[in-house]
Amino acid sequence: MGKTLRTKQLYQDRDWLIQKYVKEKLSTVEIARIYRDTENKWCDPNTISRWLKKHDIPMRTLAEAQQNRHAVVTPPTKGRRAP
């Protein structure tokens, strides 16, 4: 008894959320979009936020989120070293 018939969704996986939100610095909107594209199931960004909180993954401040949004990523150059 006590078992549920529902299957665990990808966004409920703590390690997956840490990879996407903390390491890749994706927003909840981007994570929800990735989930929808890979699983072909609807997911709201608020659902992602709820699961981040459930797993005690600290949410970024507004300033941090805006900084990530406007960050320019420069690809590494092959064979060259910075002066």
N, C-alpha and C positions, 0 to 999 in steps of 0.2 A: 504494500500500500504506500501511498504518498508519491508514487511516480506519476509524472505528467505525460500526456500524449504529445505535447508540443516538442518540436525539435529546437535545439539551440540555434539561434541565428548567428551569422558571422559577426554582426555588430555587437553581440553580447560577449564576445571573446576578448578578455582583458589584453592578452598579448597582441592581438590584431589591432585593437584600439591604440595601444601604446606605440606600436609601429607607425600607424598612420598619423596620429595626433601629436605625439611627442617627438618621435624621431624624424618623420617626414614633414612635420609642422603643417599638416593639412588642416583646413577649417572643418567645422562640423558639416557645413554645406557640401564641401568637396568630398568628405567621407561618405555622406549619404548618397551622393551622386555615384561614387565608385561602387557602393553596395548595390544600388539600383541597376547599374550597368552590368556588374558581374553576376548577380543573382537573379536579375530580371524580376525583382519584387520591389514594391514601394517601400521607401524609408524616408522619414522626415528628419531634418537636422535636429529637431528637439528630442527625438528618440536617441540620437547619438549623444547629445548633451546629458540626457538622463542616465545613459549607461556609463559615461565618463564619471559622473558623480557616484553611481553605484559602486564603481571599482576604485573610488578614491583617487582618481587621476585629476590632478589640479587643472582647473580651467585657466586659460590665458586671460590676462587683463585686456581691456579694450585697446590700450596702447600697444601691447605685445601683438595683438591680432592685426592691428593696422600696420605695424612695423613689418610683420611677415608678409602681408598682402602687397606691400610696396617694395619688398626686397628684390634686388636685381641679382640674379644668379649668373655668375660668369663661368663658362665651361673651362675645365683645365686645358692648358695647351700641351700638345705632345712634344716632347723632346726639348722644350725650352725651359729655362729657369728664370725666375724673377731676378732682376738686377739687384 
